[in-house]
């Protein structure tokens, strides 16, 4: 399996790795990553160069609010 490229911002990379441990997978685009939920119902985008200083906090909560966050994929 090909590993995705690292996110240039360490805080966002950390959130993405936690999401991957919950079964989410990421695909790299030009200006964002697409985050696919393990259940296939949710899709989020993760910007490469966010301008909002609260972006990391909001991204973390956005992942945690999905209904399948606690369900681990097998």
C-alpha positions in Angstrom: 0.0 0.0 0.0 1.3 3.4 -0.9 1.6 5.8 2.0 0.1 9.3 1.5 2.4 12.3 1.5 2.8 14.0 4.8 0.9 17.2 5.6 3.3 20.2 5.8 1.7 21.4 9.1 2.7 19.2 12.0 -0.6 19.8 14.0 -2.8 18.9 11.0 -0.6 15.8 10.3 -1.2 14.7 13.9 -5.0 15.0 13.5 -4.8 13.1 10.2 -2.8 10.2 11.8 -5.4 9.9 14.6 -8.2 9.8 12.0 -6.3 7.1 10.1 -6.1 5.1 13.3 -9.9 5.3 13.3 -10.1 3.9 9.8 -10.3 7.1 7.7 -8.2 7.2 4.5 -6.8 10.2 2.7 -6.3 11.1 -0.9 -4.0 14.0 -1.9 -5.3 16.7 -4.2 -3.6 19.9 -5.3 -4.7 22.2 -2.5 -6.4 19.8 -0.1 -6.6 16.2 1.0 -9.9 14.3 0.7 -10.8 12.3 3.9 -12.9 9.3 3.4 -14.8 7.7 6.2 -14.6 3.9 6.8 -18.4 3.6 6.5 -18.4 5.5 3.2 -21.0 8.1 4.2 -18.8 10.9 5.2 -16.3 13.0 3.2 -14.2 15.9 4.6 -11.6 18.1 3.0 -8.4 19.0 4.7 -6.7 22.1 3.4 -3.0 22.2 2.7 -2.7 25.9 3.6 -5.5 26.9 6.0 -5.8 30.5 6.9 -8.0 30.1 10.0 -5.9 29.9 13.2 -8.5 27.6 14.7 -8.5 25.3 11.7 -6.8 22.4 13.6 -9.3 22.5 16.5 -12.3 22.6 14.1 -10.9 19.8 12.0 -10.5 17.6 15.0 -14.0 18.2 16.2 -15.4 17.7 12.7 -13.9 14.2 12.6 -15.1 13.4 16.1 -18.7 14.6 15.4 -19.2 11.9 12.7 -21.3 9.0 13.9 -18.8 6.4 12.9 -15.7 7.9 14.7 -15.9 5.4 17.6 -16.5 2.4 15.3 -13.2 0.9 14.3 -13.1 -0.7 10.9 -11.8 -4.3 10.6 
